[in-house]
Amino acid sequence: MPEEIIFLVEEAPEGGYIARALGYSIFTEGDTWDELKVMVQDAVHCHFEEEEQPRVVRLHQVREEVMAV
């Protein structure tokens, strides 16, 4: 049973956010940050049995920006 699970969150090219769990086959997306948090919780509940649920879910947002110099 993992104590915590970390999701890598990126802005989706078409808008909204995508989240991938590190070390687990869990992927979800949401149109807003609040919707993404709900979708992540739902995905974790679907992936793990009740007694195996991690106690903490950490969202790590990555933002990439390209600038001309």
C-alpha positions in Angstrom: 0.0 0.0 0.0 1.5 3.3 -1.0 1.6 6.1 1.6 1.2 8.7 -1.2 0.9 8.8 -4.9 2.3 11.6 -7.1 0.6 12.8 -10.3 2.5 14.8 -12.9 0.1 17.5 -14.2 0.5 19.4 -17.4 -1.6 21.8 -19.4 -3.3 20.0 -22.3 -2.6 21.5 -25.7 -6.4 21.7 -26.4 -7.0 23.3 -23.0 -7.5 21.9 -19.5 -5.1 19.6 -17.7 -3.9 16.1 -18.0 -2.5 14.1 -15.0 -0.4 10.9 -15.0 0.5 8.9 -11.8 4.2 8.2 -11.4 4.7 4.5 -11.1 1.1 3.5 -11.7 -1.0 3.1 -14.8 -3.4 5.9 -13.9 -4.2 8.8 -16.3 -7.0 11.3 -16.2 -7.9 14.8 -17.3 -10.1 17.8 -16.5 -11.2 21.0 -18.0 -10.4 23.0 -14.9 -8.1 22.6 -11.9 -11.0 21.8 -9.6 -12.4 19.3 -12.1 -9.0 17.7 -12.4 -8.7 17.2 -8.6 -12.1 15.4 -8.6 -11.1 13.2 -11.5 -7.8 12.3 -9.9 -9.6 11.3 -6.7 -12.0 9.2 -8.7 -9.2 7.5 -10.7 -7.3 6.6 -7.5 -10.5 5.2 -5.9 -11.0 3.1 -9.1 -7.4 1.8 -9.3 -6.9 0.7 -5.6 -9.0 -1.4 -3.4 -10.4 0.4 -0.4 -7.8 -1.0 2.1 -5.0 -0.2 -0.4 -5.9 3.5 -0.9 -2.9 5.9 -0.5 -3.4 8.4 2.3 -2.0 11.3 0.3 -2.3 12.3 -3.4 0.2 14.9 -4.5 -0.3 17.0 -7.7 2.9 18.2 -9.3 2.2 20.7 -12.0 4.7 21.2 -14.8 4.6 24.2 -17.1 6.7 24.4 -20.2 7.0 27.7 -22.0 9.0 28.4 -25.1 10.2 32.0 -25.8 12.0 33.4 -28.8 15.3 35.2 -27.9 
